[in-house]
Amino acid sequence: MRQTCFPSIYLIHIVILASLILILPSCKTMSPVFSLLSPTITRWPGRSDEKISRILDIARKEDIFKDFLWTTPPIQARSIDNRFEFSGRTFQLKEIPSGLSICYQGKEYQFKRQTSKNLYYSGLSDLKKTTRMERRWVPKTRMSLERVAVTKSRIVHRTSFDSHGRMQTRPQHEFYTDWETRHVPKTHYEWENRIMPCYEIPECSYYDIKLDGVPRFIIYPSSNEGKNRFYIQNPAYLISTEKNKTLFGSKDINLIFIDTNSNGIFMEKDDKMLFNVWNPYDPKSTYRSIRHLMDNEWYSLSYLFDNQFLSFSLKGHQLSINYENEKYLTSTKLGKLVIHNMEHPHAKLFINGKEYSASFKKAIKIQYGLYKLRICIPGYADYEESFVINETNPEQTISYVLPEKAGILEIKNIFINNWFLVITHENIPRIYYNLPVVSVPEGECTAQIYVNGFVFNKSFNISTGQKITIDFEKEIQTLLTSSSSR
C-alpha cells in the first residue's frame, strides 16, 4: 500500500501547483509573492565587501608640478602682505637689491631671484598664458559592430518538496538565450600620438624658500596696477600607496593630497586629493579603473565626506582613512525607509550611488548606516537628502516635493555597459552612473563622460526647460577625424 500511496500524493500536489500557476497571474494578491524580490537597501553599492578604515604609511614630496604636472593640480597662489602666515608660522618679507629677505624667529634669510619657464601657476590673473601644440599620448577610440546573442530574463516559479511531501514554491529570475541575435556596437581602445593644445607660461621670476624646520614654499613677485604684490604657493604634496588590498580595489592605488589654498596645512575640508592608478599620457601605462570612484580626478575632501562618507587624517608619517559607516558593519539589524509622493513615472531613485526601484509604495528594509538619497526626474532639479538609520532612528520618512524645473541633458549613442557622467555647476560636481538623461541646473555647466579611461569634455550654457543632446559616437568620430587630419 505504501508504494502505491506516494505517487498519488505527489499527483495531488502537482495538480494543486498547476491550479495555482493558472490562478496567480490574475490574482490581485500577487504582490506578497513578489515582495520576496524587494531589495534591502545597503550602505555600499558594490557587490564586494564594504570599505573599511585603514592606516597607511604616507610620505611628503617636495614638488607635485615636477612629479604629477599632467594631473593639473588645482593649487591656488595666495596673495600675501609683508607679514604672512604659512604652516602655522609667521613670517615677514621685504624686497632688497639682491632679491628677497625673509624674517623668521628673529633671524633674517636672503634669497636670490630665479627665473624659469613653464612653472605652474593658478589664480594669478596678471600672468598671461599662450597656446602651443604639444604631442601627448592619449587614448584613441573606434567603434565596430559585433553580433551577439540576445540575453533575456523571466520570472519562474521553482517548486520543491521536502521529505514529508510538503511543497514549497519560490519565484526566481531565470536568464536564457534563444536563436535571436543582434549587432551591438563595440568600443575599441588603442593609443596614438595626438597633437593637443596646452598652455605655455612665459618665463617668470620666483623665490624658492627653504628654511630649516619649515616646509618649502614658493613666492612669486608680481606687479598689479603699479603696486608690487607677492603670491605664495605650496608645491609639496603627500602620497600614500594602497598595495593590493580591498580598500578601493585589487590594484595598487596612489592617494595624492595637496594643499589647495597654499596655507601650509593639509587635510582641510577644501583641500583636494586624487586616486591615481595609471597615467593616460604614458603609452606604457595601462588603463585601470577604481570601483565607484573617478580615477585621476581631484576630489575635495568635503565632497568625499558628504558623498562617500570618507575622511582622512594625519598622525606622524601615517595616514588614517576613516569610513564613517564602519561602525555599522557588524550590525545585522534593519530599519525602514518610507518615501511619500514619489509617483512620477520617470522618477529614478539613487541611495549611496546605487539605483533602486522608485515604484515601491510601502516601507522598505534598509541596513543601519549613513545614507545620501537622490531622486532624479528629467526636467526638474535633483532632490537630495542625507539621513542615518540607527537605534535612535530606526525608521526614516521622506516626503518628496517636486523641485523647481531645470534643463535636460541627453547622452545618445553611447554603446558601453559601464560609464558615468559628471555634471559640474558652480564648482559642485554631481555623478551619474549609466544614466543617459539627467537634469541640469540653469547656467554654465561642464559635462564629462568617463568611458574606460577616455574622458570626453563639453561645456555648455543651458536654460530652464531647454534640452541639450550630446551624440557621443558622433563626437568621438569628429575627434578622430580632426586628429587624423593633423
URQUIPE-V866868 format. One record per backbone hydrogen bond with DSSP energy under -0.5 kcal/mol. NH is the residue of the N-H (numbers start at 0). CO is the residue of the C=O. Records with the same first field share a line. If there is no record, write none. Layout:
NH = CO ; CO
//
This chain:
4 = 0
5 = 1
7 = 3
8 = 4
9 = 5
10 = 6
11 = 7
12 = 8
13 = 9
14 = 10
15 = 11
16 = 12
17 = 13
18 = 14
19 = 15
20 = 16
21 = 17
22 = 18
23 = 19
24 = 20
25 = 22
26 = 23
29 = 26
30 = 27
32 = 29
33 = 29
34 = 30
35 = 32
36 = 33
37 = 34
40 = 38 ; 364
53 = 320
55 = 318
57 = 316
58 = 238
60 = 236
63 = 234
66 = 62
67 = 63
70 = 67
71 = 68
74 = 72
75 = 73 ; 259
76 = 121
77 = 75 ; 231
79 = 229
80 = 82
83 = 90
85 = 88
86 = 262
88 = 85
90 = 83
91 = 102
92 = 81
93 = 100
95 = 98
98 = 95
99 = 110
100 = 93
101 = 108
102 = 91
103 = 101 ; 106
106 = 103
108 = 101
110 = 99
112 = 97
113 = 205
115 = 203
117 = 200
120 = 118
124 = 122
126 = 123
127 = 125
129 = 199
131 = 197
133 = 195
135 = 193
136 = 280
137 = 135 ; 191
139 = 189
141 = 187
143 = 185
145 = 183
147 = 145 ; 181
149 = 179
150 = 148
151 = 175
153 = 173
155 = 153 ; 171
157 = 155 ; 169
159 = 167
161 = 165
164 = 161
167 = 159
169 = 157
171 = 155
173 = 153
175 = 151
177 = 149
181 = 147
183 = 145 ; 181
185 = 143
187 = 141
189 = 139
191 = 137
193 = 135 ; 191
195 = 133
197 = 131
199 = 129
200 = 198
201 = 127 ; 199
203 = 115
205 = 113
206 = 218
208 = 206 ; 216
209 = 207
210 = 213
213 = 210
216 = 208
217 = 232
218 = 206
219 = 230
221 = 228
223 = 221 ; 226
226 = 223
228 = 221
229 = 79
230 = 219
231 = 77
232 = 217
234 = 232
236 = 60
237 = 256
238 = 58
239 = 254
241 = 252
242 = 240
243 = 241
252 = 241
253 = 275
254 = 239
255 = 253 ; 273
256 = 237
257 = 271
258 = 235
259 = 257
261 = 258
270 = 267
271 = 257
272 = 298
273 = 255
274 = 296
275 = 253 ; 273
276 = 274
279 = 277
281 = 278
282 = 280
284 = 281
289 = 292
290 = 247
292 = 289
295 = 274
296 = 293
298 = 272 ; 296
300 = 270
301 = 268
303 = 299
304 = 300
305 = 301
306 = 302
307 = 303
308 = 303 ; 304
309 = 303
310 = 321
312 = 319
314 = 317
317 = 314
318 = 55
319 = 312 ; 317
320 = 53 ; 318
321 = 310 ; 319
322 = 320
323 = 308 ; 321
325 = 322
326 = 323
327 = 324
328 = 325
330 = 327
334 = 365
335 = 393
336 = 363
337 = 395
339 = 397
342 = 340
346 = 343
347 = 375
348 = 355
349 = 373
350 = 353
351 = 371
353 = 350
355 = 348
363 = 336
365 = 334
366 = 40
367 = 332
368 = 388
370 = 386
372 = 384
373 = 349
374 = 382
375 = 347 ; 373
379 = 376
380 = 403
382 = 374
383 = 381
384 = 372
386 = 370
388 = 368
389 = 387 ; 392
395 = 335
397 = 337
399 = 339 ; 397
405 = 378
406 = 439
407 = 465
408 = 437
409 = 467
410 = 435
411 = 409 ; 469
414 = 412
415 = 413
419 = 449
420 = 431
421 = 447
422 = 420 ; 429
423 = 421 ; 445
424 = 422 ; 427
427 = 424
428 = 426
429 = 422
431 = 420
433 = 418 ; 431
435 = 433
437 = 408
439 = 406
442 = 461
444 = 459
445 = 423
446 = 457
447 = 421
448 = 455
449 = 419 ; 447
450 = 448 ; 453
453 = 450
455 = 448 ; 453
456 = 454
457 = 446
459 = 444
461 = 442
464 = 405
465 = 462
467 = 407
469 = 409
470 = 468
471 = 411 ; 469
472 = 412
474 = 470
475 = 471
476 = 472
477 = 473
478 = 474
479 = 475
480 = 476
481 = 477
482 = 478
483 = 479
484 = 480
485 = 482
//
